[in-house]
Amino acid sequence: MVKRTVVWTETAVSQRRSILKYWTKRNGSTTYAESLVKNTKDRIKVILTNPESSRQSEYPETRVAAMGHFSIFYKITSTQIIITAFWDNRQDPEKILELLKKEK
């Protein structure tokens, strides 16, 4: 089995940070944000174990792993899982396609 590392793009890091800040401010506590961080880590473990288990997205060479209201968009290389976007599924879906085009 190939050992891959996880690499977050600046875009994905920024998106995740914004989402976590939003929920912390909205709820007045970090409980939900902490739960989201844990769920993200758990989902990434599944991706590392079986990277092709998530569905192919509409954008070439990009897969999407759903996590309730959120999705992780990623690419697979021989040595890495590259997380290109951390997306809140309640947003306009057209925005994610534009974002993924920038992350080539």
C-alpha positions as CSV (number, residue, x, y, z in Angstrom):
1,M,0.0,0.0,0.0
2,V,1.3,3.5,-0.9
3,K,1.8,5.8,2.0
4,R,0.5,9.2,1.1
5,T,0.7,12.5,2.9
6,V,-2.1,15.1,3.2
7,V,-1.4,18.6,1.8
8,W,-3.9,21.4,2.2
9,T,-3.9,24.2,-0.4
10,E,-4.0,27.8,0.8
11,T,-7.5,28.0,-0.5
12,A,-8.7,25.0,1.5
13,V,-7.0,26.2,4.7
14,S,-8.6,29.6,4.3
15,Q,-12.1,28.2,3.7
16,R,-11.8,25.9,6.7
17,R,-10.6,28.7,8.9
18,S,-13.5,30.9,7.8
19,I,-16.0,28.2,8.4
20,L,-14.6,27.4,11.9
21,K,-14.6,31.2,12.8
22,Y,-18.1,31.6,11.6
23,W,-19.5,28.8,13.7
24,T,-17.5,29.8,16.8
25,K,-18.8,33.3,16.6
26,R,-22.4,32.3,15.7
27,N,-22.7,29.8,18.5
28,G,-20.6,31.7,21.1
29,S,-18.5,28.6,21.7
30,T,-16.0,26.3,20.0
31,T,-18.0,23.1,20.6
32,Y,-19.4,22.8,17.0
33,A,-16.0,23.9,15.5
34,E,-14.2,21.3,17.5
35,S,-16.7,18.7,16.4
36,L,-16.2,19.7,12.7
37,V,-12.4,19.5,13.1
38,K,-12.7,15.9,14.5
39,N,-15.1,14.9,11.8
40,T,-12.7,16.3,9.2
41,K,-9.8,14.4,10.6
42,D,-11.8,11.2,10.7
43,R,-12.9,11.7,7.1
44,I,-9.3,12.3,6.0
45,K,-8.3,9.0,7.6
46,V,-10.9,7.2,5.4
47,I,-9.6,9.1,2.3
48,L,-6.0,8.1,3.1
49,T,-7.1,4.4,3.6
50,N,-9.1,4.3,0.4
51,P,-8.6,7.5,-1.7
52,E,-10.9,6.4,-4.6
53,S,-13.9,5.6,-2.3
54,S,-15.3,9.1,-2.7
55,R,-17.2,10.1,-5.8
56,Q,-15.6,11.8,-8.8
57,S,-16.6,15.5,-8.9
58,E,-17.7,17.5,-11.9
59,Y,-14.2,18.8,-12.2
60,P,-11.5,16.6,-13.7
61,E,-9.2,14.6,-11.4
62,T,-11.0,15.9,-8.3
63,R,-12.9,13.8,-5.9
64,V,-15.4,14.9,-3.3
65,A,-15.9,13.4,0.2
66,A,-19.2,14.5,1.8
67,M,-19.5,15.2,5.5
68,G,-23.1,16.3,6.1
69,H,-23.2,20.1,5.3
70,F,-19.6,20.1,4.3
71,S,-17.4,18.5,1.6
72,I,-13.7,17.9,1.1
73,F,-12.5,18.3,-2.5
74,Y,-9.2,16.5,-3.2
75,K,-6.8,15.2,-5.8
76,I,-4.8,12.0,-5.6
77,T,-1.2,11.7,-6.6
78,S,1.2,8.8,-6.1
79,T,2.5,10.4,-2.8
80,Q,-0.1,12.9,-1.7
81,I,-3.8,13.6,-1.1
82,I,-4.1,17.3,-2.0
83,I,-7.1,19.0,-0.4
84,T,-8.1,21.7,-2.8
85,A,-11.3,22.9,-1.1
86,F,-13.3,22.7,2.1
87,W,-16.8,23.5,1.1
88,D,-20.0,24.4,2.9
89,N,-22.6,22.6,0.7
90,R,-25.2,25.3,1.5
91,Q,-23.4,27.7,-0.8
92,D,-24.0,28.2,-4.5
93,P,-22.6,25.1,-6.2
94,E,-21.4,27.2,-9.2
95,K,-18.9,28.9,-6.9
96,I,-17.1,25.7,-6.2
97,L,-16.5,24.9,-9.9
98,E,-14.9,28.4,-10.4
99,L,-12.8,27.8,-7.3
100,L,-11.6,24.4,-8.4
101,K,-10.6,25.8,-11.8
102,K,-8.2,28.2,-10.0
103,E,-6.7,25.3,-8.1
104,K,-5.3,23.4,-11.1
